[in-house]
């Protein structure tokens, strides 16, 4: 991969924090009369192109940042291959050429660690992983509509119960189907039954194994059922780093399944990968795991740099194979380049510029160090739990070695289906004298099917801690003490009802 043509934008192994790299960002000029750092006059002038004026108060406190706050409108990775094999990139909106180039190179750097090059991948920075997933399903819908649908069945979207909620939003926004997660269960009397669209299209759930990973047997079962009903278009959403377990769906195996199943069923498939969280962990600690564009059937991907990518909010990144973004392109006569094929339209340049600087100056080695530190703290937490004889209330669950989540069950209150009060934020705000004082750890909970292969089986409550570098041993002590306190409180309540 490293020797293939088009990899000059590869994320560098060793960082180059040289003056030349720093000056590339520092010397981005203000555009169209934007405020310059040395101005003391609060004269209102445009900030973007076109844009509104800022108040003098906003100028006084934010002018240094605003000089770099240019418009990154459009996608800047499109180009044409010349006779000599070089790739000439298309023009974007005028006046923003430097930040457009930096974003393009940042996209290609990230693509280089997931099997892509400037010749094979397009993409742009967007408003978070949610927007990236909406973009992926939008293109997937347009792509699949090119194929026959003799029974007018529509598109079936397939994902596991651990999908990110943005998939549901995208299905709704794109009118792919209506579904509900509030069906009443006759066994546990809880509203957890998934009710798919009565028409048969839209979102359908695929079973998992006990690690929270999509299984090919469960995927094949749903596809065979939907095919028998008349469906010929399948949009599969696989996840690399689920929100609850950190689990990784088997992307390469799903791709191989699609390759053979599409021929067998004469049906159309589109595979979108939501790597919002683990897209910034897996390539740096397990580079041999194929989950991106090194899997031929992967058509689009979502990343989220404001999670493990160490970038400011929002820093979503959408990527897809060339020329799929053309499916959603709109011609705009008044924009130089005359088209926009992003969901965002106008958007901030700050995240891509900072991504370019971070990755150029620190290299892959620093991201690798950061991820490994998170994983070491996670292992320390689990080791403490397993070795502590006073913690029979915590049961660690299977987890991915490449994602810094620690999923667990807490045997504290079997009737509780939410995070116990002792773990919640803000904690004891009146005593502390602060509003919204956060705990040093963040515990979250969600449902996990008692039978992972059956998405509608009665759920059990699973908790997870995302272990970050600030989760020091002292923080881990704080969490373990909170578990003991919650267990003691519950024991007292049960003893003295």
C-alpha positions as CSV (number, residue, x, y, z in Angstrom):
1,X,0.0,0.0,0.0
2,X,2.8,2.4,0.9
3,X,4.4,2.1,-2.5
4,X,1.2,2.7,-4.5
5,X,0.9,5.8,-6.7
6,X,-0.9,8.6,-5.1
7,X,0.3,8.2,-1.6
8,X,2.4,11.4,-1.3
9,X,-0.4,12.6,1.1
10,X,0.2,9.6,3.4
11,X,0.0,10.3,7.1
12,X,3.7,10.6,8.1
13,X,5.1,8.0,10.4
14,X,7.2,10.5,12.2
15,X,6.1,14.0,12.8
16,X,7.7,17.1,11.3
17,X,7.1,20.0,13.7
18,X,9.3,22.3,11.6
19,X,9.0,26.0,11.1
20,X,7.8,25.3,7.5
21,X,4.9,23.2,8.7
22,X,3.9,25.7,11.4
23,X,4.1,28.7,9.0
24,X,1.8,26.9,6.6
25,X,-1.0,27.4,9.1
26,X,0.2,30.6,10.6
27,X,0.5,32.4,7.3
28,X,-3.0,31.6,6.0
29,X,-4.0,35.1,5.0
30,X,-7.3,36.8,6.0
31,X,-9.8,36.8,3.1
32,X,-12.2,39.3,1.8
33,X,-11.6,42.0,4.4
34,X,-11.8,39.7,7.4
35,X,-10.4,41.0,10.7
36,X,-6.6,40.8,11.1
37,X,-4.9,40.2,14.5
38,X,-3.2,43.6,14.6
39,X,-6.4,45.7,14.1
40,X,-7.6,47.6,17.1
41,X,-10.4,49.4,15.3
42,X,-13.7,47.6,15.7
43,X,-14.9,48.4,12.3
44,X,-17.4,45.8,11.1
45,X,-16.3,44.0,8.0
46,X,-17.3,40.7,6.4
47,X,-15.9,37.5,8.0
48,X,-16.7,35.0,5.3
49,X,-17.7,35.2,1.6
50,X,-20.4,36.4,1.6
51,X,-21.0,36.9,5.3
52,X,-22.5,39.1,8.0
53,X,-20.7,41.6,10.2
54,X,-19.5,40.9,13.7
55,X,-20.3,43.2,16.7
56,X,-17.3,45.1,18.1
57,X,-17.5,43.0,21.3
58,X,-17.2,39.7,19.3
59,X,-14.3,41.2,17.4
60,X,-12.4,42.3,20.5
61,X,-12.3,38.8,22.0
62,X,-12.2,36.5,19.0
63,X,-10.4,38.3,16.2
64,X,-7.3,36.2,16.2
65,X,-9.3,33.0,15.7
66,X,-11.6,34.6,13.2
67,X,-8.8,35.4,10.8
68,X,-8.5,31.7,10.2
69,X,-12.2,31.1,10.2
70,X,-12.7,30.8,6.4
71,X,-15.3,29.0,4.4
72,X,-14.4,25.5,3.4
73,X,-17.5,25.2,1.1
74,X,-17.6,22.3,-1.3
75,X,-15.4,19.2,-1.7
76,X,-11.8,19.7,-2.7
77,X,-10.6,16.2,-3.4
78,X,-12.1,15.9,-7.0
79,X,-9.6,16.1,-9.9
80,X,-8.7,14.9,-13.3
81,X,-5.9,12.5,-14.2
82,X,-3.6,14.0,-16.8
83,X,-1.7,12.1,-19.5
84,X,1.4,12.0,-17.4
85,X,-0.5,10.4,-14.5
86,X,-0.7,13.5,-12.3
87,X,-3.9,14.5,-10.7
88,X,-5.1,18.1,-11.2
89,X,-7.6,19.2,-8.7
90,X,-10.7,21.2,-9.5
91,X,-11.2,24.8,-8.5
92,X,-13.2,25.6,-5.4
93,X,-14.7,28.8,-4.2
94,X,-12.3,31.7,-4.7
95,X,-10.2,33.2,-1.9
96,X,-10.0,30.1,0.2
97,X,-7.4,28.1,-1.8
98,X,-4.9,27.5,1.0
99,X,-7.4,26.0,3.4
100,X,-8.9,24.0,0.6
101,X,-5.5,22.5,-0.1
102,X,-4.9,21.7,3.6
103,X,-8.3,20.0,3.9
104,X,-7.6,18.0,0.7
105,X,-4.3,16.8,2.1
106,X,-5.8,16.0,5.5
107,X,-8.5,13.9,3.9
108,X,-5.9,12.0,1.9
109,X,-3.7,11.5,5.0
110,X,-6.5,9.9,6.8
111,X,-7.4,7.9,3.7
112,X,-3.9,6.6,3.5
113,X,-4.3,4.6,6.8
114,X,-7.6,3.0,5.7
115,X,-6.6,1.8,2.3
116,X,-7.3,4.9,0.1
117,X,-5.3,7.3,-2.0
118,X,-6.0,10.6,-3.8
119,X,-6.9,8.5,-6.9
120,X,-9.5,6.4,-5.2
121,X,-11.1,8.5,-2.5
122,X,-13.1,11.7,-2.1
123,X,-14.1,13.3,1.1
124,X,-14.5,16.4,3.3
125,X,-14.7,17.5,6.9
126,X,-18.3,17.9,8.1
127,X,-20.4,18.6,11.2
128,X,-19.7,15.4,13.1
129,X,-20.2,11.6,12.7
130,X,-24.0,12.1,12.4
131,X,-23.6,14.2,9.3
132,X,-21.1,11.7,7.9
133,X,-23.6,8.9,8.3
134,X,-26.4,10.9,6.7
135,X,-24.1,11.6,3.8
136,X,-23.2,8.0,3.4
137,X,-26.8,6.8,3.4
138,X,-27.8,9.6,1.1
139,X,-25.3,8.5,-1.5
140,X,-26.2,4.9,-0.8
141,X,-29.8,5.6,-1.5
142,X,-28.9,7.4,-4.8
143,X,-26.6,4.5,-5.8
144,X,-29.1,1.8,-5.2
145,X,-31.9,3.6,-7.0
146,X,-29.9,3.0,-10.2
147,X,-30.8,-0.7,-10.0
148,X,-34.1,-2.5,-10.7
149,X,-36.7,-2.7,-8.1
150,X,-39.4,-4.7,-9.9
151,X,-41.8,-4.9,-7.0
152,X,-41.3,-1.3,-5.9
153,X,-40.1,-2.5,-2.6
154,X,-37.6,0.2,-1.8
155,X,-34.3,-0.1,0.1
156,X,-33.7,-2.2,3.2
157,X,-31.2,-0.7,5.6
158,X,-29.4,-3.3,7.8
159,X,-27.6,-2.6,11.0
160,X,-27.2,-4.1,14.5
161,X,-29.0,-3.0,17.6
162,X,-25.7,-1.2,18.6
163,X,-25.8,1.1,15.6
164,X,-25.4,4.8,16.3
165,X,-28.7,6.6,16.6
166,X,-27.7,8.8,13.6
167,X,-28.5,5.8,11.4
168,X,-32.1,6.0,12.5
169,X,-32.1,9.8,11.9
170,X,-30.7,9.3,8.4
171,X,-33.3,6.6,7.5
172,X,-36.1,9.1,8.6
173,X,-34.6,12.1,6.9
174,X,-34.1,10.3,3.6
175,X,-37.6,8.7,3.7
176,X,-36.2,5.2,3.6
177,X,-38.8,3.9,6.0
178,X,-40.6,4.4,9.3
179,X,-39.8,2.3,12.4
180,X,-40.2,2.4,16.1
181,X,-38.3,1.1,19.1
182,X,-41.2,1.3,21.5
183,X,-43.1,-1.9,21.1
184,X,-44.2,-3.4,24.4
185,X,-42.6,-6.7,25.3
186,X,-45.1,-9.2,26.7
187,X,-42.4,-10.9,28.8
188,X,-40.5,-8.1,30.6
189,X,-43.2,-5.4,30.2
190,X,-40.7,-2.9,28.8
191,X,-40.9,-1.0,25.6
192,X,-37.9,-2.3,23.7
193,X,-39.4,-4.3,20.8
194,X,-38.1,-3.0,17.4
195,X,-41.0,-2.5,15.0
196,X,-39.8,-2.2,11.4
197,X,-41.7,-0.4,8.6
198,X,-44.9,-2.3,7.9
199,X,-44.1,-1.9,4.2
200,X,-41.0,-4.1,4.6
201,X,-38.4,-1.4,3.6
202,X,-36.4,0.8,5.9
203,X,-34.3,-0.2,8.9
204,X,-34.1,-3.8,10.0
205,X,-31.9,-5.2,12.8
206,X,-29.3,-7.9,12.4
207,X,-28.3,-10.2,15.2
208,X,-24.9,-10.2,16.9
209,X,-22.5,-12.4,18.9
210,X,-21.8,-11.9,22.6
211,X,-19.2,-9.3,21.7
212,X,-21.7,-7.1,20.0
213,X,-20.4,-7.9,16.5
214,X,-22.7,-8.4,13.5
215,X,-22.6,-12.1,12.4
216,X,-22.8,-13.3,8.9
217,X,-25.4,-16.0,9.8
218,X,-27.7,-13.3,11.2
219,X,-27.0,-11.0,8.2
220,X,-27.8,-13.8,5.8
221,X,-31.0,-14.7,7.6
222,X,-32.4,-11.2,7.3
223,X,-31.3,-10.8,3.6
224,X,-32.8,-14.1,2.6
225,X,-36.1,-13.2,4.3
226,X,-36.2,-9.7,2.7
227,X,-35.3,-11.2,-0.7
228,X,-38.1,-13.7,-0.5
229,X,-40.5,-10.8,0.2
230,X,-39.3,-9.0,-3.0
231,X,-36.5,-6.7,-1.9
232,X,-33.6,-6.2,-4.3
233,X,-31.7,-3.3,-2.8
234,X,-29.7,-3.6,0.4
235,X,-27.8,-0.9,2.3
236,X,-25.6,-2.4,5.0
237,X,-24.3,-0.2,7.8
238,X,-21.4,-1.8,9.7
239,X,-19.8,-0.2,12.7
240,X,-16.1,0.0,13.8
241,X,-16.4,0.9,17.5
242,X,-20.0,0.7,18.7
243,X,-21.0,3.2,21.3
244,X,-21.8,0.7,23.9
245,X,-19.3,-2.2,23.5
246,X,-16.6,-0.7,21.3
247,X,-17.3,-3.8,19.1
248,X,-16.1,-4.0,15.5
249,X,-18.3,-5.6,12.8
250,X,-16.4,-8.0,10.5
251,X,-16.1,-5.6,7.6
252,X,-13.8,-7.8,5.3
253,X,-16.1,-10.8,5.8
254,X,-19.2,-8.7,5.1
255,X,-17.5,-7.5,1.9
256,X,-16.8,-11.0,0.8
257,X,-20.4,-12.0,1.6
258,X,-21.7,-9.1,-0.5
259,X,-19.5,-10.0,-3.5
260,X,-20.9,-13.5,-3.7
261,X,-24.5,-12.8,-2.5
262,X,-25.0,-10.0,-5.1
263,X,-24.3,-12.5,-7.9
264,X,-26.4,-15.2,-6.3
265,X,-29.5,-13.1,-5.7
266,X,-29.0,-10.6,-8.7
267,X,-29.4,-7.8,-6.2
268,X,-27.7,-4.5,-5.4
269,X,-25.7,-3.9,-2.2
270,X,-24.1,-0.8,-0.7
271,X,-21.8,-1.0,2.3
272,X,-21.3,2.0,4.5
273,X,-18.9,1.8,7.5
274,X,-19.4,4.0,10.5
275,X,-15.9,4.3,12.0
276,X,-16.7,7.5,13.9
277,X,-15.0,6.3,17.1
278,X,-12.5,3.5,16.3
279,X,-11.4,4.9,13.0
280,X,-8.8,6.8,15.0
281,X,-7.8,3.8,17.1
282,X,-7.7,0.6,15.1
283,X,-5.3,1.7,12.3
284,X,-2.7,2.7,14.9
285,X,-2.7,-0.4,17.0
286,X,-3.8,-3.1,14.5
287,X,-2.9,-1.8,11.0
288,X,-3.5,-5.3,9.5
289,X,-7.2,-5.2,10.3
290,X,-9.0,-4.4,7.0
291,X,-12.1,-2.3,7.5
292,X,-11.8,0.5,5.0
293,X,-11.2,1.0,1.4
294,X,-8.8,-2.0,1.3
295,X,-12.1,-3.9,1.4
296,X,-13.4,-3.5,-2.3
297,X,-17.0,-3.6,-1.2
298,X,-16.8,-0.7,1.2
299,X,-18.3,2.3,-0.6
300,X,-18.3,5.0,2.0
301,X,-17.0,5.7,5.6
302,X,-17.6,8.1,8.5
303,X,-14.9,9.2,10.9
304,X,-15.2,11.6,13.9
305,X,-12.0,13.5,14.7
306,X,-13.5,15.2,17.8
307,X,-13.5,11.8,19.5
308,X,-10.2,9.9,19.4
309,X,-8.7,12.2,16.7
310,X,-7.9,15.0,19.3
311,X,-9.6,17.7,17.2
312,X,-12.1,20.3,18.3
313,X,-15.9,20.0,17.8
314,X,-17.2,19.4,15.2
315,X,-14.7,17.3,13.2
316,X,-16.6,14.7,11.3
317,X,-15.0,13.4,8.2
318,X,-16.9,11.7,5.3
319,X,-15.1,9.7,2.7
320,X,-16.3,7.6,-0.3
321,X,-15.0,6.0,-3.4
322,X,-14.6,8.2,-6.5
323,X,-16.9,9.3,-8.2
324,X,-19.8,8.5,-5.8
325,X,-20.2,12.1,-4.6
326,X,-21.2,13.0,-8.1
327,X,-24.5,11.2,-7.4
328,X,-25.6,14.0,-5.1
329,X,-23.9,16.9,-6.8
330,X,-25.7,20.2,-7.4
331,X,-24.7,22.7,-10.0
332,X,-24.4,26.3,-8.5
333,X,-23.7,29.0,-11.1
334,X,-22.6,31.6,-8.6
335,X,-20.0,29.4,-6.9
336,X,-16.6,29.1,-8.6
337,X,-16.3,25.4,-9.6
338,X,-20.0,25.5,-10.2
339,X,-21.0,22.6,-8.0
340,X,-21.4,21.4,-4.5
341,X,-21.8,17.8,-3.5
342,X,-21.6,18.0,0.2
343,X,-24.4,17.9,2.8
344,X,-22.9,20.9,4.7
345,X,-22.5,23.5,2.0
346,X,-20.7,26.3,3.8
347,X,-18.6,25.0,6.7
348,X,-15.7,25.9,8.9
349,X,-12.1,25.4,7.9
350,X,-10.8,25.2,11.5
351,X,-11.0,21.4,12.0
352,X,-9.4,20.4,8.7
353,X,-6.6,23.0,9.1
354,X,-5.9,21.9,12.7
355,X,-6.1,18.2,11.5
356,X,-3.5,18.9,8.8
357,X,-1.2,20.7,11.3
358,X,-1.6,18.0,14.0
359,X,-1.0,15.0,11.7
360,X,1.9,16.7,9.9
361,X,3.6,18.0,13.0
362,X,3.2,14.9,15.2
363,X,3.0,12.0,12.7
364,X,1.4,8.6,13.3
365,X,3.7,7.8,16.1
366,X,2.0,10.4,18.4
367,X,-1.5,9.2,17.6
368,X,-0.3,5.6,18.2
369,X,1.2,6.7,21.6
370,X,-2.1,8.4,22.5
371,X,-4.2,5.3,21.7
372,X,-1.9,2.9,23.4
373,X,-2.0,5.0,26.6
374,X,-5.8,4.8,26.6
375,X,-5.6,1.0,26.1
376,X,-3.1,0.7,29.0
377,X,-5.4,2.5,31.4
378,X,-8.3,0.4,30.2
379,X,-6.3,-2.8,31.0
380,X,-5.4,-1.3,34.4
381,X,-9.0,-0.7,35.2
382,X,-10.1,-4.2,34.3
383,X,-7.2,-5.7,36.1
384,X,-8.2,-3.9,39.3
385,X,-11.8,-5.1,38.9
386,X,-10.8,-8.7,38.5
387,X,-8.3,-8.8,41.3
388,X,-10.3,-6.8,43.9
389,X,-12.2,-9.3,46.2
390,X,-14.5,-6.5,47.3
391,X,-15.8,-5.9,43.8
392,X,-18.1,-8.9,43.1
393,X,-20.7,-6.4,41.8
394,X,-18.8,-5.7,38.5
395,X,-18.7,-8.2,35.7
396,X,-16.4,-7.1,32.8
397,X,-17.9,-8.1,29.4
398,X,-16.1,-9.1,26.2
399,X,-14.3,-6.1,24.6
400,X,-12.3,-5.2,21.6
401,X,-8.5,-5.0,22.3
402,X,-8.3,-2.1,19.8
403,X,-11.0,0.2,21.2
404,X,-10.6,1.9,24.6
405,X,-14.0,1.0,26.0
406,X,-14.6,-1.1,29.2
407,X,-18.1,-2.6,28.9
408,X,-19.5,-4.2,32.1
409,X,-22.5,-5.3,34.0
410,X,-23.1,-3.8,37.5
411,X,-24.9,-6.2,39.9
412,X,-26.1,-3.4,42.2
413,X,-29.8,-3.0,41.6
414,X,-31.4,-5.6,39.3
415,X,-34.5,-3.4,38.8
416,X,-32.5,-0.4,37.6
417,X,-32.4,0.2,33.9
418,X,-30.5,3.4,33.9
419,X,-27.2,4.6,35.4
420,X,-27.5,4.6,39.2
421,X,-27.6,8.0,40.8
422,X,-24.2,7.8,42.3
423,X,-22.6,7.7,38.9
424,X,-24.6,10.6,37.3
425,X,-23.5,14.1,36.6
426,X,-23.8,16.7,38.0
427,X,-22.9,15.1,41.3
428,X,-23.9,16.8,44.6
429,X,-23.9,20.2,43.0
430,X,-25.2,22.0,46.1
431,X,-22.5,20.6,48.4
432,X,-19.8,21.5,46.0
433,X,-21.2,24.9,45.3
434,X,-21.0,24.4,41.5
435,X,-23.4,23.9,38.7
436,X,-23.0,20.9,36.4
437,X,-19.9,19.6,38.1
438,X,-18.8,16.5,36.2
439,X,-17.5,13.3,37.7
440,X,-13.9,12.5,36.9
441,X,-15.2,9.4,35.1
442,X,-18.2,9.1,32.7
443,X,-20.3,6.0,32.9
444,X,-23.0,5.4,30.3
445,X,-25.6,2.7,29.9
446,X,-27.7,1.1,27.2
447,X,-29.6,-2.0,26.4
448,X,-28.0,-5.2,25.1
449,X,-30.2,-8.2,24.1
450,X,-30.1,-11.1,26.4
451,X,-29.8,-13.2,23.3
452,X,-27.5,-11.2,21.0
453,X,-28.6,-13.1,17.9
454,X,-32.2,-12.0,18.6
455,X,-32.4,-8.2,18.6
456,X,-35.9,-8.4,20.2
457,X,-34.9,-10.6,23.1
458,X,-35.4,-9.0,26.5
459,X,-32.5,-6.5,27.2
460,X,-30.1,-6.4,30.0
461,X,-28.5,-3.1,31.1
462,X,-24.8,-2.8,30.1
463,X,-22.5,0.0,31.2
464,X,-19.4,1.3,29.7
465,X,-16.5,3.6,30.5
466,X,-14.6,5.2,27.7
467,X,-11.0,5.1,29.2
468,X,-9.1,8.2,28.2
469,X,-5.6,9.5,29.2
470,X,-7.2,11.7,31.9
471,X,-8.5,8.5,33.5
472,X,-5.5,8.2,35.8
473,X,-5.2,5.5,38.5
474,X,-6.7,8.0,40.9
475,X,-9.8,8.4,38.7
476,X,-10.1,4.7,38.5
477,X,-10.0,4.5,42.3
478,X,-12.8,7.1,42.3
479,X,-14.9,4.9,40.1
480,X,-14.3,1.7,42.0
481,X,-15.2,3.5,45.3
482,X,-18.4,4.7,43.7
483,X,-19.3,1.1,42.8
484,X,-18.8,0.0,46.3
485,X,-20.8,2.8,47.7
486,X,-23.7,2.1,45.3
487,X,-23.6,-1.6,46.3
488,X,-23.6,-0.7,50.0
489,X,-26.5,1.7,49.5
490,X,-28.6,-0.9,47.7
491,X,-27.8,-3.6,50.3
492,X,-29.0,-1.2,53.1
493,X,-32.2,-0.5,51.2
494,X,-32.9,-4.2,50.7
495,X,-32.1,-5.0,54.4
496,X,-34.2,-2.1,55.7
497,X,-37.0,-1.5,53.1
